[in-house]
């Protein structure tokens, strides 16, 4: 068992000026969170207990460790797998966490942070490709990794290999 503190940021929004920040809203700190009982549903219950007017289906959840940077360390919080990663991180790093709510669009569009992180992922891939030059990265790729993947495939159609014992019984 590991106890940690979680700080909830609700009813605000992410804003990018010189730096990414969370603007407005309410802040709630809850100490003594037990790692053995931590789950996505526990977080949803805590948020509902903090503010019963907040509908969890209307927000996207994000988390980071207390010393992290919003631009680099913010991660989506959508299921128990994320809750487990969060707990392991707090235990290993001996730190507390922050959870942010971001309003979802009623039209189903991506939230600001979803668009922002997608853009950051794209930029990271571009930097990787251009840092060493495209040829260097391609040269390091193991060309033999796909040997055997096309066995049983002809023009993208599956070819079933005949069984030697098919239809024979003795």
C-alpha positions as CSV (number, residue, x, y, z in Angstrom):
1,X,0.0,0.0,0.0
2,X,1.2,3.5,-0.9
3,X,-0.5,6.7,0.1
4,X,-0.3,9.8,-2.1
5,X,-2.0,13.1,-2.7
6,X,-3.9,14.0,-5.8
7,X,-4.8,17.5,-6.9
8,X,-7.8,17.9,-9.1
9,X,-8.2,20.8,-11.5
10,X,-11.8,21.2,-12.6
11,X,-13.9,23.6,-14.7
12,X,-10.9,25.3,-16.3
13,X,-9.4,25.0,-19.7
14,X,-6.0,24.6,-21.3
15,X,-4.5,27.7,-22.8
16,X,-1.3,28.1,-24.9
17,X,0.4,31.5,-24.5
18,X,4.1,31.5,-24.2
19,X,3.6,28.2,-22.3
20,X,0.8,25.8,-21.9
21,X,-1.3,26.4,-18.8
22,X,-4.6,25.5,-17.2
23,X,-6.7,28.6,-16.8
24,X,-9.5,29.2,-14.3
25,X,-11.6,26.6,-12.6
26,X,-11.4,25.1,-9.2
27,X,-8.6,23.2,-7.4
28,X,-9.1,20.4,-4.9
29,X,-6.3,18.5,-3.0
30,X,-7.1,15.1,-1.5
31,X,-4.4,13.5,0.6
32,X,-4.2,9.8,1.7
33,X,-5.2,8.2,-1.6
34,X,-4.5,4.4,-1.2
35,X,-2.7,2.9,-4.1
36,X,-4.4,-0.5,-3.5
37,X,-7.8,1.0,-4.2
38,X,-6.9,3.4,-7.0
39,X,-8.8,3.0,-10.2
40,X,-10.4,5.0,-13.0
41,X,-13.8,4.5,-11.4
42,X,-12.4,5.7,-8.0
43,X,-11.2,8.9,-9.7
44,X,-14.7,9.4,-11.2
45,X,-16.3,8.9,-7.8
46,X,-13.8,11.4,-6.2
47,X,-14.6,14.0,-8.9
48,X,-18.4,13.5,-8.4
49,X,-17.9,13.8,-4.6
50,X,-16.0,17.0,-5.1
51,X,-18.5,18.6,-7.5
52,X,-21.8,16.8,-8.1
53,X,-22.6,19.2,-10.9
54,X,-19.6,17.9,-13.0
55,X,-20.6,15.2,-15.4
56,X,-17.6,12.9,-16.0
57,X,-18.9,12.0,-19.5
58,X,-18.6,15.7,-20.5
59,X,-14.9,16.0,-19.7
60,X,-11.6,14.4,-20.8
61,X,-9.2,13.6,-18.0
62,X,-5.5,14.2,-18.1
63,X,-2.8,13.6,-15.4
64,X,0.9,14.4,-14.7
65,X,3.2,14.2,-11.7
66,X,3.4,17.2,-9.5
67,X,6.8,18.4,-10.8
68,X,6.0,17.7,-14.4
69,X,5.5,20.2,-17.2
70,X,2.0,20.4,-18.9
71,X,3.6,20.5,-22.3
72,X,5.8,17.4,-21.9
73,X,4.4,15.3,-19.1
74,X,0.6,15.5,-19.4
75,X,-1.0,12.1,-20.2
76,X,-4.5,11.0,-20.9
77,X,-6.4,9.3,-18.0
78,X,-9.1,7.1,-19.6
79,X,-9.1,3.7,-17.9
80,X,-7.7,1.5,-15.2
81,X,-4.5,0.9,-17.1
82,X,-3.8,4.6,-16.8
83,X,-4.7,4.5,-13.1
84,X,-2.2,1.7,-12.7
85,X,0.6,3.6,-14.5
86,X,-0.2,6.6,-12.3
87,X,0.1,4.6,-9.1
88,X,3.4,3.0,-10.2
89,X,4.7,6.4,-11.1
90,X,3.9,7.9,-7.7
91,X,5.4,5.0,-5.9
92,X,8.6,4.8,-7.9
93,X,9.1,8.6,-8.0
94,X,7.8,9.4,-4.5
95,X,5.6,12.2,-5.8
96,X,2.0,13.3,-5.9
97,X,-0.1,13.8,-9.0
98,X,-2.4,16.3,-10.6
99,X,-5.5,15.4,-12.6
100,X,-7.1,17.9,-15.0
101,X,-10.5,18.0,-16.5
102,X,-11.0,19.4,-20.0
103,X,-14.5,20.0,-21.4
104,X,-15.4,17.8,-24.4
105,X,-17.0,19.3,-27.4
106,X,-20.7,18.6,-27.8
107,X,-20.1,18.2,-31.5
108,X,-17.6,15.4,-31.0
109,X,-14.5,17.3,-32.1
110,X,-11.2,16.7,-30.4
111,X,-10.4,18.7,-27.3
112,X,-7.7,21.2,-27.3
113,X,-5.2,18.9,-25.6
114,X,-6.0,16.0,-27.9
115,X,-5.1,18.3,-30.8
116,X,-2.1,19.6,-29.0
117,X,-0.6,16.2,-28.1
118,X,-1.3,14.9,-31.6
119,X,0.6,17.9,-33.0
120,X,3.5,17.3,-30.5
121,X,3.7,13.6,-31.5
122,X,3.9,14.7,-35.2
123,X,6.6,17.2,-34.4
124,X,8.6,14.5,-32.4
125,X,8.5,12.2,-35.4
126,X,9.6,14.9,-37.8
127,X,12.6,15.8,-35.5
128,X,13.5,12.1,-35.3
129,X,13.4,11.7,-39.1
130,X,15.4,14.9,-39.8
131,X,17.9,14.7,-36.9
132,X,20.1,12.0,-38.4
133,X,18.9,12.2,-41.9
134,X,16.4,9.9,-43.4
135,X,19.0,7.5,-44.9
136,X,20.7,6.9,-41.5
137,X,17.4,5.9,-39.9
138,X,16.4,3.7,-42.8
139,X,19.8,2.1,-42.8
140,X,19.4,1.1,-39.1
141,X,16.1,-0.7,-39.8
142,X,16.4,-4.4,-39.7
143,X,15.5,-5.4,-43.2
144,X,15.1,-9.1,-42.3
145,X,12.4,-8.4,-39.7
146,X,9.7,-9.1,-42.2
147,X,11.1,-12.4,-43.7
148,X,8.4,-14.9,-43.6
149,X,5.5,-12.5,-43.2
150,X,4.4,-13.0,-46.8
151,X,4.4,-16.8,-46.6
152,X,0.9,-17.9,-47.6
153,X,0.1,-14.6,-49.2
154,X,-0.2,-13.9,-53.0
155,X,-1.3,-10.5,-54.2
156,X,-2.7,-9.7,-50.7
157,X,-4.9,-12.8,-50.7
158,X,-4.5,-15.6,-48.2
159,X,-3.3,-18.9,-49.6
160,X,-4.2,-21.9,-47.6
161,X,-1.5,-24.5,-47.5
162,X,-2.9,-28.0,-48.1
163,X,-2.8,-30.3,-45.1
164,X,-0.9,-33.6,-45.8
165,X,-3.4,-35.5,-43.7
166,X,-6.5,-33.6,-44.7
167,X,-9.4,-35.9,-45.4
168,X,-7.5,-39.1,-44.7
169,X,-8.3,-41.3,-41.8
170,X,-6.7,-44.6,-41.1
